[in-house]
């Protein structure tokens, strides 16, 4: 905003010369008093809006910092969960390959036991913690 030409004090202290057919001094004073009230109201509103603007800008910066940090945090646990599950699946398949053939490789007829497809164990999701 451009600089103001007058302050409220300058308007209040302004003296006008009177001439034979000049303006009514009381009417001029009353008009200037109204202008002073308007100036003061505008100055208060400008200060309030500047404070609100500063507050909102600080809040925007805070939220931008939080939002830029969240995607990184959210991506890490998800990839770790998938990795842990994949490791458990592979470990289960390896144990079945290694120990399954030794423990019960032959059935009653002496034939090798048929291989079974991997069956995912049921997981209690409420009891399981994700890191």
N, C-alpha and C positions, 0 to 999 in steps of 0.2 A: 504494500500500500504506500502511496506517496506520503511524504511528510505533510503534516497539517500546518496550515498557515498561522493559526492562532490556537493558543491554549485557552482553557476555561478562565484562567486568571486574566489573560490579556483581554478577553472579551468583556469580563466583568469590569476591568479598570479603564476601558476605553471611554474617552470623553469626546463629545461632539460639540462643535461650535454652533451656536444658535444665531440665526439671522432673523431679520424682520419677518419673513414669511417662511421660516424653516419648519422642521418637523417638531411634533410635540415631544418634549424630552421624556415625559412619563411613558408615552406609548413606545418610544425607542427603548427605554430601560426594560419595560415589560417584555418586549420582543427579544431583547438580548438575554434576559433571564431564561426565557424558554429555550433559546439556542444553547445556553450553558447547560441546562438540564439534559438536553439531547446529547451534547458532547460527552457529558459524564456518563450517561447511560451507554453510549457507544463504546467508550473506553472500557467500562466494566465488561461489556459483552465481548469486546476484542480480547481482553485478558482471560476471560473464561474460556473462549474458544481456543486461544493459544495453549492454555493448560490442558484442555481436552485433547488437542492435536498432539501435544507432546506425550500425553499418556497413551493415546492410541498408537502412535509410532513406536513407543517402547513395547507395547503389547504385540504389535506386528513383528518386531524384531525377535521377541521372545518365542513367538509361535513359529517363526521361520527356522529358528535354531532347533526347536523341538521336532518339527516336521522333517528337517534334513537329517536328524539323528535317528529317527524311528525306522526308516526303511532299512538302514544298515543293521539295526538291532533285530528287526523282524526276520531278515533273510538268514541270519546265522543259525538260530535254533531250528528252523525248518530244514535246512540242509544237513544239520547234525542229526536230526531225527531220521531222515531218510538214510543217511549213512549208517547209523546204528542198526536200523532195521535190516538194511542190506547185509551188514556184517553178520547179524544173527541168522539170517536166512542161509547165507553161504556156509556158516559154521554148522548149522543143522544138516545141510546136505553133505558136507564133508564127513561129519560124524556118522551119518547113515551109511555112506560109502565105505568108511573104514571099519567101524564097529558092527554095522549091520551084517556084513558078510561073515564075520568071525563068530558072532553070538548065535545067530539062528540061520546060518547059511543053508543048511540042508533041512528039508522037511522030512516027514516020516518015510517017504519013498526014496530018500537019498538025493532028491532033486534039489537044485538051488531054489531058495525062496524067491518068489516073484518080487520084482522091484516095485515099490509104490511111489507114486508121484508125491511131491512135497505137499504136505498139508500144513497150512499156517495154524499155529496154536491160537486158541482164543485168548485174547488179552483183555484184562479188566482195565478199561480206559480210565476209570476213576482212581484206581490204585496206582496207575503208572504215572510217573512224573516225567515231564519233558524238560530238558535242560537247554 
